[in-house]
Amino acid sequence: MMTYMPVVVIVDDDVTLLSSLARSTKGRFELKTFSSPENALNWLAENHFDVDAIISDLAMPEMDGISFFTETLQIAPSIPRILLSGRVTDDAMRDAINQAKVARVLMKPASVNTIQKIIDSVLNARSIFAEQHSICTSLVRNAIDKGDFDVALQERFDASSKKATGFEALCRFPELQSKLCLEDIIGACEGHPCIHLILEKVVQRVLSKAGLLRGQFGVDLDLSINVSPFSLTKTALLSRLLDIQSQLKSAGIRLEIEVTERDVLVHSPIFAQNVGKLRDAGIVVLMDDFGIGNNSIQLIDANLFDGIKIDKSIISKAREKEISRSFVKWVVESAHQQGMKVVAEGVEDFETSEMLSDIGVDEIQGYFLHSPVPIDSYLDTGNSSFAVKQ
């Protein structure tokens, strides 16, 4: 019977270390050794689905370890990365964590036994996460199968006039959310085919009510749905979004998609290519959760998006904290210079809505303006807010 061994890639220009590790880990790990980072990247491009961990030296003549790991993020973002180094400066440590997403940093000289223990630790943590991840995605599938799924609508408003401009379709799992928070449910499905299923269920519910929604507003409106960067790397999902756009357009609804900037896949060539195709087809693409990841400023200049949604964690502090308010002002100015619109999330009071209007934010969204309402209730009660109570 074949025994599975974890596959570990190690990149180091120290050939002696590579040979020693290969000998000592034989029978425990399937070690793939490379003295050239470029060769390792080429191999990973074809074989990353089988890899459980990647180790790299920091100082190498061809490419440093941080640059190497940053490149691996484009190929295999979920594989744990371990950095080896004789000396790590504060700047290098910051880059290793923020830019290269390194899980562990191991100082040289490190014994072979120490390296083995670190590998075991990282693989064990990944195994536990994978098990939890699998359990949660199974719960999501079961919830959908038994009808524990709904779509809620939350309206967006023009920041100046306070008139409704459209809404966001949000998924809900009424029973499952009594046990798990929605962010954890969605987070567990990221990078898994289950995230495609959630998107499809949201779309089906919205399409079934498209004509009624258009009638509720009486004017053409914008509908935004959340799409995972993982989904936007799949050709089949791209075709589905174009089909959805066509169906909504016939009902007088303009499709917008919101994509979180926290996922490293937003830097992948296929993501940029597919987003470009959506925009060329007339679909508005918004960068969601702006300001809480490491990619925000870089992505403003990337010309990938039509607009940005500033995260509620920043908006909630903007009235009281000058630094948050200044950041919002800078975002608005920078985005407008690029021809992008700016939406503020998490607006919870009238004063904040007025401040954002004065700053130049284009649209606002939050519980003060309109709480998410289940789609059937929204239509049954005429619960649409075209003006805000002061």
Number of C-alpha atoms within 10 A of each C-alpha: 3 4 5 10 13 16 17 19 22 24 27 22 18 12 13 10 15 19 11 11 20 18 11 13 15 11 12 13 20 17 22 16 20 20 18 15 25 15 11 19 19 12 14 18 13 10 12 20 11 12 18 22 22 24 24 25 26 25 17 17 9 12 14 15 24 23 15 21 27 19 17 21 19 16 20 18 19 14 21 21 25 25 24 23 16 12 14 17 8 9 8 14 17 14 16 25 14 14 18 22 21 22 13 18 20 18 14 12 11 13 11 16 12 12 19 15 12 16 22 16 13 17 18 12 11 17 13 11 13 13 10 13 19 15 12 19 21 14 14 23 14 13 16 17 10 8 11 16 19 18 21 21 24 24 26 27 25 19 25 16 12 20 16 24 19 22 22 21 23 19 22 17 19 14 12 18 14 9 8 12 12 16 9 13 18 17 15 21 21 19 17 15 12 17 20 20 15 21 19 15 16 21 18 14 18 22 16 10 14 20 15 14 23 18 13 14 16 10 13 16 18 20 24 25 21 19 21 23 23 20 21 23 20 14 11 10 18 17 13 13 20 16 12 16 19 15 16 19 15 11 17 18 22 20 22 23 20 22 26 19 24 18 17 21 23 24 17 15 12 16 19 18 13 18 24 17 14 20 15 10 12 14 20 20 23 26 24 23 22 28 21 15 14 15 18 19 13 10 17 20 12 11 14 18 24 19 23 28 23 25 17 20 15 22 23 19 14 20 16 11 12 11 13 17 20 13 15 23 18 13 21 23 17 15 19 16 10 16 13 19 19 25 25 28 23 20 20 17 14 14 12 20 26 15 15 26 19 12 17 18 26 19 25 27 26 20 14 16 25 23 14 17 18 17 20 15 12 17 16 8 8 12 13 17 18 18 14 14 9 8
